């Protein structure tokens, strides 16, 4: 539907009636002869939310101070023994004992490990992990020959215990010493069995079976299950060590790859400034050709794998593997690649066939954005400021979260091997626990009073969870405010370019700084209001995710259905609010009105141009996404040939790596993020110019009295009746 335009010589009543018929979604803008661009004479908007935002920041600083006074991050860094003392802390008896040792690690296979986050066995701080097999019974026999056996064994007993002749039954009852020790090595500052593969069989000290202090036969498999109960990881130690080693060897080449990505992104943007149409069409063609080549290559590999034995195995059966070559030898992997590439290829062809004119419009809009960015190149580096603000927000949130988590005194709870024990998770006192009847009851045999977490009974400690929740909410608010500040600043800058009658002569000096100053000085409240609405929705999403994790073990289809519906609703709501906030910030930057008014006007303006919005917005995002993928993919291909030693010229310079995909993925992801930071400015420029263009069509009619401020090319492509 064509937008309403002012026609000289018509009465005001006729004008109003025509405007009402032409604008079913809100009233179009009335002609204002004094309007020539972003309003300079502004007043503060949404002052109440500005004051609330400032007050919240001050309270957030106070929360950080309180958490700092009460918390002790060493409680998080160092493992804690059964008495609430953490290992390796300077100035304590455990200063030279940085590693946690489990008396009976076999008890860690119990489900209580996952429920209570503690293993139901005595835990002591030690200076080193045991390096040999031994049971308490064997030690007593050997102690009669030499005292050295006891001196070695007693370092894994309770401090001060020195009675090797105490009967085994009493030792196990009082847990003065472990019933047995196995060769271990420290992982995450905890002694875990040292598993070694010998001739394809997992062993510990070349043994697959052994006996404990009660002469009960045990197997290495039981130790493996116990270790997994503590860590919840498989081969994490070796994998983590190898990844860190790869990073230390290849960090310089990763940095070079990221710098190359930065240079390529800048060159690409400069080329867009002069050859936007040619470059974007070239990008589309290259993407199509690469997809065709990829499909052909997948078909060739599939035909070869049909005759290879073992290639029919499913990916699920293989599980998680660090060697990517294993997946590349499966037919299912290449079928997934082929189908994915085919769907993407078909989507691009459908877009080019049925929306080719819209593609031309999107390219025209991107060409206009290139001109705007070319006149104000400083906008490309504004995301650096946003990155700094986000880094500060994340660091401060992590600081408070750690200090809140480490606040309080040691809390002890009853831990039992039998989850049916009625006293499990009840608070206890380790000094008086042995005088109670809990450990002697039938369902609670072997129960212990062990350290659980740090807390307290004061008001501060009772509301620690709410403080953590508040910390998360304010963190989300600050993050969304930082992003809103970037959007509003860039929108004001590009609006100054659009509404300048003579470009670049009429563009104000330092437009980016002026727009940033306007956003901070006048519209902090509006940005804070929009960011708060989005943050509350995001907080509810996180709470739903948390509840879903807690309800995973509950076999209730109704609760799962309700949870799924709620998650879907909040996901849609977040996407809608994010899109509306984005356009509201643009209107705030242009007209200087409050958030609600700007959001309403942006919504109605977009609805009056709904066809343009529905197609152009997605197409410009699609073209920019192709550009980002092309840059990241190009850098990734070069990195692949480099790290796999396929470039003969510099083959000797390539470091020897455990997993070549570690630096390669880092470079590819980093290249994409760098390209995304540059093209996010482009996307903001396109959205701002589009809203200004729609506003320009409604304010002006192209006459000498009211000329369009858009470029002739933009009006020729976008301004026709048929495009409304």
C-alpha positions in Angstrom: 0.0 0.0 0.0 1.4 3.4 -1.0 2.3 5.7 1.9 0.3 8.8 2.4 2.0 11.9 0.9 1.2 15.6 1.3 -0.4 17.2 -1.7 -0.4 21.0 -2.0 -3.7 22.7 -2.5 -5.8 20.2 -0.6 -7.7 21.1 2.5 -6.6 19.9 5.9 -9.7 17.8 6.4 -9.2 16.0 3.1 -5.5 15.5 4.0 -6.4 14.0 7.3 -9.0 11.7 5.8 -6.6 10.5 3.1 -3.9 9.9 5.8 -6.3 7.8 7.8 -7.2 5.7 4.8 -3.6 5.3 3.8 -2.3 4.4 7.3 -4.2 1.5 8.9 -1.3 1.0 11.5 -1.2 4.3 13.3 -1.1 7.9 12.0 1.7 8.8 9.5 4.0 11.7 10.4 2.6 15.2 9.8 4.7 17.5 7.7 7.0 19.5 9.9 8.9 22.1 7.9 11.4 22.6 10.7 12.5 19.0 10.8 15.8 18.4 9.1 17.2 15.4 11.0 17.9 14.2 14.5 16.6 16.6 17.0 19.3 18.6 18.7 17.2 20.4 21.3 16.4 17.5 23.5 15.2 16.9 27.1 15.9 13.9 29.3 13.6 10.9 28.7 12.4 8.3 31.2 14.0 10.1 34.1 12.5 7.7 36.7 14.2 4.7 35.1 17.4 6.7 34.9 17.3 7.3 38.6 16.4 3.7 39.3 19.3 2.5 37.1 21.8 4.7 38.9 20.5 3.6 42.3 20.8 -0.1 41.2 24.4 0.5 40.1 25.2 2.0 43.5 23.5 -0.9 45.3 25.4 -3.3 43.0 28.7 -1.7 44.0 27.5 -2.1 47.7 26.7 -5.8 47.1 30.2 -6.3 45.7 31.7 -4.7 48.8 29.5 -6.8 51.1 30.4 -10.0 49.2 34.1 -9.1 49.3 33.9 -8.7 53.1 32.1 -11.9 53.7 33.4 -14.1 51.0 36.7 -16.0 50.6 37.4 -17.2 47.1 40.0 -19.7 48.4 37.0 -21.8 49.5 36.1 -22.2 45.8 39.7 -22.6 44.6 40.8 -25.1 47.2 39.1 -28.5 47.8 37.5 -28.8 51.3 38.0 -31.8 53.6 35.4 -33.5 55.8 36.0 -30.9 58.6 35.4 -27.8 56.5 39.1 -26.9 56.2 40.3 -26.4 52.6 43.5 -27.9 51.3 46.6 -25.8 50.5 45.5 -22.6 52.4 48.5 -20.7 53.7 48.7 -20.1 57.4 46.9 -23.3 58.3 47.9 -26.9 59.1 46.9 -27.8 55.5 49.3 -25.3 53.9 51.5 -28.0 52.6 48.7 -30.4 51.8 47.0 -29.1 48.6 45.4 -32.4 47.5 42.2 -34.0 48.7 42.3 -37.8 49.4 39.2 -40.0 49.7 39.4 -42.8 52.4 37.1 -45.1 50.4 36.8 -43.9 46.9 34.5 -46.9 46.1 31.7 -45.1 48.0 31.8 -42.4 45.4 29.8 -44.6 43.0 26.8 -44.0 45.2 24.0 -41.7 43.8 24.5 -39.5 46.9 27.5 -38.0 45.1 25.3 -36.3 42.6 22.6 -35.4 45.1 24.8 -34.0 47.8 27.8 -33.0 45.7 29.9 -34.8 48.3 31.3 -38.3 48.4 30.0 -40.2 51.6 33.4 -41.0 52.9 36.0 -39.3 55.0 38.1 -36.8 53.0 41.6 -35.6 54.1 44.1 -33.2 52.8 47.4 -34.7 51.9 50.7 -33.5 50.4 50.9 -36.2 47.8 48.8 -39.0 46.4 49.6 -42.7 47.1 51.8 -44.4 44.5 51.4 -48.0 45.6 48.7 -50.6 46.4 48.3 -51.4 50.1 45.6 -52.4 52.6 45.5 -51.7 56.3 45.8 -55.5 57.0 49.0 -55.8 54.9 50.4 -52.7 56.5 50.0 -54.3 60.0 51.7 -57.4 58.9 54.6 -55.6 57.3 54.9 -53.1 60.2 56.2 -55.8 62.4 59.2 -56.1 60.0 59.8 -52.4 59.4 58.3 -49.2 60.8 58.7 -47.6 57.3 55.5 -49.2 56.1 53.5 -47.5 58.9 55.2 -44.1 58.3 54.2 -44.2 54.7 50.6 -45.4 55.4 49.9 -43.0 58.3 50.2 -39.9 56.1 46.8 -40.9 54.6 45.3 -41.3 58.1 43.6 -38.7 60.3 46.1 -36.2 61.8 47.5 -37.3 65.1 46.6 -40.9 64.8 49.6 -43.1 65.6 48.4 -46.6 66.6 49.1 -49.2 63.9 48.2 -52.0 66.2 44.5 -50.9 66.5 42.2 -53.7 65.3 41.0 -53.4 61.7 37.3 -53.6 62.8 37.8 -50.5 65.0 39.8 -48.7 62.3 37.0 -49.1 59.8 34.3 -48.2 62.4 36.1 -44.9 63.5 37.6 -44.3 60.0 40.9 -43.4 61.5 42.7 -44.7 58.4 41.6 -45.7 54.9 40.9 -49.4 54.4 43.2 -49.4 51.4 45.2 -47.1 49.2 45.6 -47.4 45.4 48.1 -45.7 43.1 46.7 -42.3 42.3 47.5 -39.0 40.6 46.2 -35.5 41.3 43.4 -34.2 39.1 41.6 -31.0 39.9 43.5 -31.2 43.2 41.9 -34.6 44.1 43.6 -38.0 44.2 42.0 -40.2 41.6 43.2 -43.7 40.6 46.0 -43.7 38.0 44.5 -45.8 35.2 47.0 -47.2 32.7 46.0 -49.1 29.5 48.2 -52.3 29.2 47.7 -54.4 26.1 44.2 -52.9 25.7 43.2 -53.5 29.3 42.7 -50.8 31.9 44.9 -51.4 34.9 46.1 -49.7 38.1 49.7 -50.5 38.9 49.5 -53.4 36.4 46.7 -54.9 38.3 43.1 -55.6 37.2 41.8 -57.2 40.5 42.8 -56.7 44.1 41.4 -57.2 47.7 40.4 -54.5 50.2 41.0 -54.6 54.0 38.2 -57.0 54.5 39.7 -59.4 51.9 36.8 -58.6 49.6 37.7 -59.0 45.9 37.6 -55.7 44.0 38.2 -54.8 40.3 39.6 -51.8 38.4 36.2 -51.3 36.9 34.8 -50.3 40.3 37.6 -47.7 40.7 36.7 -46.3 37.2 33.0 -45.9 38.2 34.1 -44.2 41.4 36.4 -41.8 39.6 33.6 -41.0 37.2 31.3 -40.4 40.1 33.6 -37.6 41.3 34.5 -36.0 38.0 31.7 -36.9 35.7 34.2 -36.8 32.9 35.9 -39.3 30.6 39.5 -38.9 29.7 39.2 -35.2 30.7 42.7 -35.1 32.2 44.5 -36.2 29.0 42.2 -34.1 26.8 42.6 -31.0 28.8 46.4 -31.4 29.1 46.7 -31.9 25.3 44.5 -28.9 24.5 46.5 -26.6 26.8 49.7 -28.0 25.3 48.4 -27.2 21.8 47.5 -23.7 22.7 51.0 -23.1 24.2 52.6 -24.3 21.0 50.3 -22.5 18.5 49.2 -19.3 20.2 51.4 -17.2 18.0 49.9 -18.7 14.8 46.4 -18.3 16.2 47.2 -14.6 16.8 48.5 -14.3 13.2 45.3 -15.9 11.9 43.1 -13.5 13.9 45.1 -10.5 12.6 44.7 -11.8 9.1 40.9 -12.0 9.7 40.9 -8.4 10.9 42.7 -7.3 7.8 40.5 -9.3 5.5 37.3 -7.9 7.2 38.6 -4.3 6.8 39.5 -4.9 3.1 36.1 -6.4 2.5 34.4 -3.4 4.0 36.5 -1.0 2.0 35.7 -2.9 -1.2 32.0 -2.7 -0.3 32.4 1.1 -0.2 33.2 1.2 -3.9 32.0 -2.1 -5.4 29.1 -3.2 -3.2 27.0 -4.7 -5.9 29.8 -6.6 -7.6 31.3 -7.8 -4.4 28.0 -9.1 -3.0 27.0 -10.8 -6.2 30.5 -12.4 -6.3 30.0 -13.5 -2.7 26.7 -15.2 -3.6 28.3 -16.9 -6.6 31.3 -18.1 -4.7 29.0 -19.5 -2.0 26.9 -21.3 -4.6 30.0 -22.8 -6.3 31.5 -23.9 -2.9 28.3 -25.6 -2.0 28.2 -27.4 -5.3 31.8 -28.5 -4.9 31.0 -29.6 -1.3 28.0 -31.7 -2.5 30.1 -33.3 -5.2 32.9 -34.1 -2.8 30.5 -35.6 -0.2 29.0 -37.8 -3.0 32.5 -39.0 -4.0 33.4 -39.9 -0.4 30.1 -41.7 0.1 30.7 -43.8 -3.0 34.1 -44.8 -1.6 32.8 -45.6 1.9 30.1 -48.0 0.5 32.7 -50.7 0.0 34.6 -50.0 3.3 33.8 -52.3 6.2 32.7 -50.6 9.4 31.6 -47.4 7.7 27.9 -48.2 8.3 28.3 -47.7 12.1 26.1 -44.8 13.5 27.6 -41.7 15.0 25.7 -42.4 18.3 27.4 -45.7 18.6 30.8 -44.1 18.3 30.2 -41.6 21.0 32.4 -38.6 21.8 35.9 -38.9 20.3 38.7 -36.4 20.2 40.0 -37.8 16.9 37.9 -36.2 14.2 39.1 -38.8 11.6 36.9 -41.4 13.3 33.8 -39.5 12.3 35.0 -38.9 8.8 35.2 -42.6 8.2 31.4 -43.1 8.8 28.8 -42.9 6.0 26.3 -41.2 8.3 28.6 -38.2 8.7 28.9 -37.6 5.0 25.1 -38.1 4.5 24.5 -35.4 7.1 27.0 -33.1 5.3 25.4 -33.8 1.9 21.8 -33.1 3.1 22.8 -29.9 4.9 24.7 -28.5 1.9 21.8 -29.5 -0.4 19.2 -27.7 1.8 21.4 -24.5 1.9 22.0 -24.7 -1.8 18.2 -25.1 -2.6 17.4 -22.2 -0.2 19.8 -19.8 -2.0 18.4 -20.8 -5.4 14.8 -20.2 -4.2 15.8 -16.8 -2.9 17.5 -15.8 -6.1 14.6 -17.1 -8.3 11.6 -15.8 -6.4 13.1 -12.8 -4.6 15.6 -11.5 -7.2 14.2 -8.0 -7.2 14.3 -7.9 -3.4 17.9 -9.0 -3.5 18.6 -6.0 -5.7 16.9 -3.8 -3.2 18.9 -5.3 -0.3 22.1 -4.7 -2.3 21.1 -1.1 -2.9 20.5 -0.6 0.8 23.9 -2.1 1.6 25.5 0.1 -1.0 24.0 3.1 0.7 25.2 1.8 4.1 28.7 1.5 2.6 28.6 5.2 1.7 27.5 6.1 5.2 30.2 4.0 6.8 32.8 5.4 4.3 31.9 8.9 5.5 32.1 7.9 9.2 34.7 5.2 9.4 35.1 5.7 13.2 31.8 3.7 13.6 33.6 0.5 12.7 35.6 0.6 15.9 32.8 1.5 18.3 32.2 -2.2 19.1 35.6 -2.1 20.9 34.0 0.2 23.5 31.1 -2.2 23.8 33.5 -5.1 24.2 35.3 -3.3 27.0 32.0 -2.6 28.8 30.9 -6.2 28.4 34.2 -7.4 29.7 33.8 -5.2 32.8 30.2 -6.5 33.4 31.2 -10.1 33.1 34.2 -9.8 35.3 32.3 -7.9 38.0 29.4 -10.5 37.9 31.9 -13.4 38.2 33.6 -11.6 41.1 30.4 -11.2 43.0 29.2 -14.7 42.2 32.4 -16.3 43.5 32.5 -14.2 46.7 28.8 -14.8 47.4 29.3 -18.6 46.9 32.2 -18.6 49.3 30.4 -16.6 52.0 29.6 -18.1 55.4 30.7 -20.8 57.8 31.1 -24.5 57.2 27.8 -26.4 57.2 27.8 -30.1 57.9 25.2 -32.6 56.8 24.5 -36.3 57.3 25.9 -38.4 54.3 24.8 -42.0 54.1 25.7 -44.8 51.6 22.0 -45.7 51.7 19.8 -43.0 50.1 16.8 -44.3 52.1 18.3 -43.1 55.4 15.7 -40.6 56.8 18.5 -38.4 58.2 20.2 -37.8 54.8 20.9 -34.1 54.2 19.9 -33.1 57.7 22.3 -30.7 59.5 24.7 -32.2 62.0 27.6 -31.4 64.3 30.8 -33.5 63.6 31.9 -33.1 67.2 28.8 -34.7 68.7 27.7 -36.9 65.8 29.3 -40.0 67.1 27.3 -39.7 70.3 24.0 -39.8 68.4 22.1 -42.9 67.3 21.9 -42.0 63.7 24.9 -44.1 62.5 23.6 -47.1 64.4 20.1 -47.1 62.9 19.3 -49.9 60.4 18.9 -47.6 57.3 21.8 -45.3 58.2 24.7 -47.7 58.8 28.0 -46.1 57.9 26.5 -42.6 57.9 29.0 -39.7 58.4 28.7 -36.1 59.4 30.6 -34.4 56.6 31.1 -30.9 55.3 28.5 -29.9 52.7 28.8 -26.2 51.8 29.5 -22.7 53.3 26.5 -20.9 54.7 25.0 -19.6 57.9 21.9 -18.6 59.9 22.2 -14.8 59.6 19.9 -12.8 57.4 22.7 -12.3 54.9 23.3 -16.1 54.6 19.6 -16.9 54.4 19.2 -14.6 51.4 22.3 -15.7 49.6 20.3 -17.3 46.8 18.2 -14.2 46.3 21.4 -12.1 46.2 22.8 -14.5 43.6 19.6 -14.1 41.6 19.8 -10.3 42.0 23.4 -10.4 40.8 22.3 -12.3 37.7 19.5 -9.9 37.0 21.7 -6.7 37.3 24.3 -8.4 35.2 21.8 -9.0 32.4 20.5 -5.5 32.8 24.0 -4.0 32.4 24.8 -6.2 29.4 21.6 -5.3 27.6 22.2 -1.6 28.5 25.7 -1.7 27.0 24.3 -3.2 23.8 21.5 -0.7 23.8 24.0 2.2 24.1 25.9 0.9 21.1 22.7 0.7 19.0 21.4 4.1 20.0 24.8 5.7 19.4 25.3 4.2 16.0 21.7 4.9 15.0 22.1 8.6 15.9 25.3 8.7 13.9 23.9 7.2 10.7 20.7 9.2 11.0 22.9 12.3 10.9 24.3 11.1 7.6 20.8 10.3 6.1 19.2 13.6 7.0 22.1 15.7 5.8 21.0 17.6 2.7 24.5 17.7 1.3 26.7 14.7 2.0 29.2 14.9 3.4 29.3 18.7 3.8 26.3 18.9 6.1 27.3 16.0 8.3 28.1 17.5 11.8 31.7 17.2 12.9 32.5 14.1 15.1 29.0 12.6 14.6 29.8 9.5 16.6 30.9 11.4 19.7 27.9 13.8 19.5 25.5 10.8 19.2 27.2 9.0 22.1 27.0 12.2 24.2 23.2 12.6 23.3 22.5 9.0 24.3 24.3 9.2 27.6 23.1 12.7 28.5 19.4 12.5 27.5 18.4 8.9 27.0 20.1 6.8 29.7 16.6 6.3 31.2 15.1 5.1 28.0 17.9 2.7 27.3 17.8 1.4 30.8 14.0 0.9 30.6 14.3 -1.1 27.3 17.2 -3.2 28.7 15.3 -3.9 31.9 12.3 -5.3 30.1 14.5 -7.6 28.1 16.6 -8.6 31.1 13.5 -9.7 33.1 12.4 -12.0 30.2 15.9 -13.5 30.0 16.0 -14.1 33.7 12.7 -16.1 33.5 14.2 -18.1 30.6 17.2 -19.0 32.8 15.0 -19.9 35.7 13.0 -22.2 33.3 16.2 -23.8 32.1 17.2 -24.4 35.8 13.8 -25.9 36.6 14.0 -28.2 33.6 17.3 -29.5 34.8 15.9 -30.2 38.2 12.9 -31.9 36.8 14.8 -34.2 34.4 14.5 -37.2 36.7 10.7 -36.7 37.1 8.7 -38.9 34.8 5.8 -36.6 34.3 4.7 -35.9 30.7 2.4 -33.0 31.8 5.2 -31.1 33.5 7.5 -31.6 30.6 4.8 -30.3 28.2 4.1 -27.3 30.3 7.8 -26.6 30.6 8.3 -26.9 26.8 5.4 -24.5 26.1 6.7 -22.0 28.6 10.2 -22.1 27.1 8.8 -21.6 23.6 6.7 -18.7 24.7 9.5 -16.9 26.4 11.8 -17.6 23.5 9.4 -15.9 21.1 8.8 -13.1 23.6 12.5 -12.4 23.9 13.0 -12.4 20.1 10.1 -9.9 19.7 11.3 -7.6 22.5 14.8 -7.7 21.1 13.6 -6.7 17.7 11.3 -3.9 19.0 13.9 -2.6 21.4 16.3 -2.4 18.4 14.0 -0.2 16.4 12.9 1.8 19.5 16.5 2.8 20.1 16.7 4.0 16.5 13.7 6.2 17.0 15.0 7.5 20.3 18.2 8.5 18.6 16.4 10.3 15.8 13.5 12.1 17.6 14.6 12.1 21.3 11.3 10.8 22.6 10.8 8.4 25.5 11.1 4.7 25.1 7.4 3.8 25.0 6.5 6.5 22.4 9.5 5.6 20.3 8.6 1.9 20.4 5.0 2.6 19.4 6.1 4.9 16.5 8.7 2.4 15.3 6.1 -0.4 15.4 3.5 1.5 13.4 6.1 2.8 11.0 7.3 -0.7 10.3 3.7 -2.0 10.0 2.9 0.7 7.4 5.9 -0.7 5.5 5.4 -4.4 6.5 6.2 -5.9 3.0 9.5 -4.0 2.8 10.4 -5.0 6.3 9.5 -8.7 6.0 11.7 -9.2 3.0 14.5 -6.6 3.1 15.3 -7.1 6.7 15.9 -10.9 6.3 17.7 -10.5 2.9 20.2 -8.0 4.2 20.9 -10.2 7.2 21.3 -13.1 4.8 23.8 -11.2 2.6 25.8 -10.1 5.6 25.8 -13.6 7.0 27.2 -14.9 3.7 29.9 -12.3 3.9 30.8 -13.3 7.4 30.8 -17.0 6.6 32.9 -16.4 3.5 35.6 -14.5 5.5 35.6 -17.1 8.3 35.6 -20.0 5.9 38.4 -18.5 3.8 40.6 -18.0 6.8 39.6 -21.5 8.0 40.6 -23.2 4.7 44.0 -21.5 4.9 44.4 -22.5 8.5 43.5 -26.1 7.7 46.1 -26.4 5.0 48.6 -24.8 7.3 48.0 -26.9 10.5 47.8 -30.1 8.5 51.2 -29.3 6.9 49.9 -29.1 3.3 51.6 -25.9 2.5 55.1 -27.1 1.5 56.7 -23.6 1.7 56.3 -23.2 5.4 55.8 -26.9 6.3 58.7 -26.9 8.8 57.3 -23.9 10.7 54.1 -25.8 11.7 54.2 -26.8 15.4 53.6 -30.5 16.3 50.1 -30.7 17.7 48.0 -33.3 19.4 44.8 -32.0 17.8 45.1 -29.7 14.8 41.4 -28.8 15.2 42.1 -26.9 18.5 43.9 -23.9 16.9 41.9 -24.3 13.7 38.5 -24.0 15.5 39.9 -21.1 17.6 40.9 -19.2 14.4 37.6 -19.9 12.6 35.4 -18.9 15.5 37.6 -15.8 16.2 37.5 -14.8 12.5 33.7 -15.1 12.5 33.4 -13.0 15.7 35.7 -10.3 14.2 33.8 -10.2 11.0 30.5 -10.2 13.0 31.7 -7.1 15.0 32.3 -5.2 11.8 29.2 -6.3 10.1 27.0 -5.6 13.1 27.8 -1.9 12.5 26.7 -2.5 8.9 23.4 -4.1 10.1 22.7 -1.2 12.4 23.4 1.2 9.6 21.0 -0.6 7.2 18.2 -0.7 9.8 18.7 3.0 10.6 18.7 4.1 7.0 15.7 1.9 6.3 13.6 3.5 9.1 14.8 7.0 8.0 13.8 6.1 4.4 10.3 5.1 5.5 10.0 8.3 7.5 11.3 10.3 4.6 8.6 8.9 2.3 5.9 9.9 4.7 7.3 13.4 5.5 8.2 14.5 2.0 6.8 14.1 -1.5 9.8 14.9 -3.7 8.7 18.4 -4.6 11.0 21.4 -4.5 9.3 22.5 -1.3 9.7 19.1 0.3 12.4 17.1 -1.5 13.5 13.6 -0.5 16.7 13.3 1.4 17.3 9.8 0.2 19.7 9.1 -2.7 18.1 8.9 -6.2 19.1 5.3 -6.5 17.5 4.4 -3.2 14.3 6.1 -4.2 14.3 4.4 -7.6 14.7 1.0 -6.1 12.7 1.2 -2.9 10.4 4.2 -3.3 8.0 2.9 -6.0 4.3 2.3 -5.2 4.6 -1.3 -5.8 7.1 -1.8 -3.1 5.0 -0.5 -0.3 
